[in-house]
Amino acid sequence: QLVLSESGGGLVQPGGSLRLSCVTSGRTFSAYVMGWFRQAPGKEREFVAAISQSGARTSYSNSVKGRFTIGRDDAKNTMYLQMNGLKDDDTAVYYCYADRPPATYWGQGTQVTVSS
């Protein structure tokens, strides 16, 4: 069992930045592919970014590519999402996940609101 906890969300103006963190329990953090999804009001949950177990490979949705950066610190059991150039459309609840077949674990989510 893995428990994930997100933090770092909040209210930011368009063009601003936020850094989300996802801290996990357990001693096998490095064995998991980690990533972020988000869900805006009235919309389906959508993929944002993911990072491989080693951190060598990352992937991003087209909507955030070039603005968001995903990273991980295995020594701290923590994954990050640096979000720059935030837009109104980035407003959503952001969920981190940890994937190691056959199990996928999810955090409770953190609210990001981009508004002037």
Backbone torsions as a table, in degrees:
resi	resn	phi	psi	omega
1	GLN	NA	137.4	179.9
2	LEU	-126.4	133.8	177.2
3	VAL	-112.0	128.9	-177.9
4	LEU	-114.4	140.5	-179.6
5	SER	-137.0	119.5	179.4
6	GLU	-92.3	154.7	173.4
7	SER	-154.6	167.8	175.0
8	GLY	105.0	-5.6	178.2
9	GLY	-71.0	171.1	178.8
10	GLY	164.0	-165.9	179.5
11	LEU	-101.6	130.0	-179.0
12	VAL	-142.1	150.2	178.7
13	GLN	-79.2	154.8	175.4
14	PRO	-53.4	137.1	-176.9
15	GLY	89.8	-9.5	-178.5
16	GLY	-82.1	-175.5	-176.5
17	SER	-131.4	151.7	171.0
18	LEU	-143.4	154.8	176.2
19	ARG	-125.1	114.1	177.3
20	LEU	-91.3	145.4	175.7
21	SER	-123.9	149.8	176.2
22	CYS	-133.8	108.4	-179.4
23	VAL	-98.9	137.2	-178.3
24	THR	-119.4	153.0	172.7
25	SER	-87.6	174.9	173.0
26	GLY	90.3	166.7	-174.7
27	ARG	-108.2	8.3	-176.0
28	THR	-118.1	28.0	-177.5
29	PHE	-52.5	-41.6	-174.6
30	SER	-67.8	-11.8	-179.2
31	ALA	-86.5	-5.5	-173.3
32	TYR	-105.1	138.1	161.0
33	VAL	-71.4	132.8	-177.3
34	MET	-118.3	155.5	178.6
35	GLY	-172.2	-176.2	-178.5
36	TRP	-131.4	139.7	166.7
37	PHE	-121.0	166.2	174.1
38	ARG	-143.2	156.3	179.0
39	GLN	-139.5	117.0	177.4
40	ALA	-90.1	157.6	-179.8
41	PRO	-55.5	129.1	177.7
42	GLY	76.3	6.6	-178.8
43	LYS	-122.6	162.6	177.5
44	GLU	-76.4	157.1	175.6
45	ARG	-66.1	135.4	-177.7
46	GLU	-128.0	150.6	179.2
47	PHE	-68.6	140.7	176.8
48	VAL	-114.4	-57.4	-175.6
49	ALA	-161.3	158.2	177.2
50	ALA	-147.1	157.8	179.5
51	ILE	-140.1	139.2	-177.4
52	SER	-71.4	172.0	-178.7
53	GLN	-58.5	-40.6	-177.7
54	SER	-82.1	-16.4	-174.8
55	GLY	86.3	-1.8	-175.7
56	ALA	-76.5	-25.0	-177.9
57	ARG	-119.7	134.9	176.1
58	THR	-132.1	156.4	175.0
59	SER	-142.2	151.1	-176.4
60	TYR	-138.6	151.7	170.2
61	SER	-72.3	155.4	-179.0
62	ASN	-61.6	-29.6	-176.0
63	SER	-71.1	-19.6	-178.1
64	VAL	-117.9	-8.2	-177.0
65	LYS	-58.3	132.2	-179.2
66	GLY	89.6	-13.1	179.2
67	ARG	-114.3	-34.2	-177.9
68	PHE	-107.0	147.7	176.4
69	THR	-133.4	127.0	178.4
70	ILE	-100.8	144.1	178.6
71	GLY	-151.9	168.8	178.9
72	ARG	-145.3	149.3	176.5
73	ASP	-127.6	97.6	-175.3
74	ASP	-65.4	-28.7	179.5
75	ALA	-65.6	-25.0	-179.8
76	LYS	-108.2	5.4	-177.6
77	ASN	52.1	41.8	-172.5
78	THR	-133.3	140.1	173.4
79	MET	-116.6	149.3	-176.7
80	TYR	-125.0	157.0	168.9
81	LEU	-137.1	105.8	176.7
82	GLN	-86.5	120.5	-176.4
83	MET	-116.1	115.3	178.9
84	ASN	-116.4	161.1	178.1
85	GLY	57.1	43.5	-174.5
86	LEU	-65.1	143.6	-179.3
87	LYS	-120.2	164.1	177.8
88	ASP	-54.8	-38.0	-177.7
89	ASP	-67.9	-11.0	177.7
90	ASP	-82.4	-7.1	178.2
91	THR	-61.3	123.4	-176.8
92	ALA	-178.6	170.4	166.2
93	VAL	-89.5	128.2	-177.4
94	TYR	-103.4	128.5	-178.1
95	TYR	-116.7	132.3	171.9
96	CYS	-94.6	154.6	178.1
97	TYR	-140.2	158.2	175.9
98	ALA	-130.2	127.1	-172.9
99	ASP	-123.2	124.3	173.2
100	ARG	-149.8	98.1	-174.4
101	PRO	-48.0	134.6	14.0
102	PRO	-95.1	9.3	-172.7
103	ALA	-110.2	145.1	170.4
104	THR	-129.4	131.2	-179.1
105	TYR	-113.7	146.8	-177.2
106	TRP	-126.7	148.2	170.7
107	GLY	-84.9	179.5	-177.6
108	GLN	-85.1	-16.9	177.4
109	GLY	100.8	152.9	175.5
110	THR	-136.3	136.0	-174.6
111	GLN	-82.1	130.7	172.0
112	VAL	-118.8	123.5	179.3
113	THR	-123.6	122.3	178.7
114	VAL	-109.8	114.6	-175.5
115	SER	-160.5	145.7	175.6
116	SER	-93.1	NA	NA
